[in-house]
Amino acid sequence: MSGWSALSALGSISVTGPLGIAIAVWLLAGRSWRLSLSWCLMFGAGMALVVATKVAYVGWGIGIPEMKFAGLSGHAMRACAVFPVVFYLAVRRMGSPARRVALGAGTVLALLISFSRLPVLAHSMSEVVLGGAVGFAVAAGFVFQARSEHPATVGRVLLALCMPVMLVMPFTEPVHTERWVQQLALQLSGRTAPIERAWKLGQDKARPSHDARRPARDTVGQPVVAPRFAI
């Protein structure tokens, strides 16, 4: 597994999903009922927005072709929502400098995970940026509310819940969320096949040479038409 692939795996639903649940459980254990409910609602809203944008494109072709946008990056949204919050809550009882450092570290990790979706050709820049923006909005909203809350459970409990997830889950069998999204989109739209992206990810990485820009021809001299890629 390459470095970018390993980072990308940390943003998968197999990792960020359990981490999101661990945050809610830790808050409940600390008797922060209101904060736990707030986290669940905000994180759930971010997840719903990711699914809605992907279903809209796969089922009806609703997107922004000029920006190569076919739905929010779920990896970017979840990473930017979960990791800053996990790092912040882990040192919640420490001083303000420690909280700022932890929040910054979680933010940097989330940015790296989000960026990793580009070299692995999973998303376009617009999908990563907008997905990350939604995730950071979730994290910022939660941290703003958490400043006045004082959960009874210490941060080490949250670390004990999260560390096994971060160490083990990236190497487990991936959850096929994209397949579920496609099935949902097809059922809602009534289509028999998903709408494919009309652009190729990563095609601007290297500028083709003069000869490469000439259309390929078959043995009888007719231009060869390249097929459109699958989503």
Secondary structure, DSSP 4 states (H G I P E B T S, - for coil): --HHHHHHHHTSHHHHHHHHHHHHHHHHHTT-HHHHHHHHHHHHHHHHHHHHHHHHHHHH--SBGGGTBSS--HHHHHHHHHHHHHHHHHTTTS-HHHHHHHHHHHHHHHHHHHHTTTTTTSS-HHHHHHHHHHHHHHHHHHHHHHTT---SS-HHHHHHHHHHHHHHGGGSPPP-HHHHHHHHHHHHH--SSPPPPSS-TTTTSS---TTTTSPPB-TTSPBPPPPPPP-
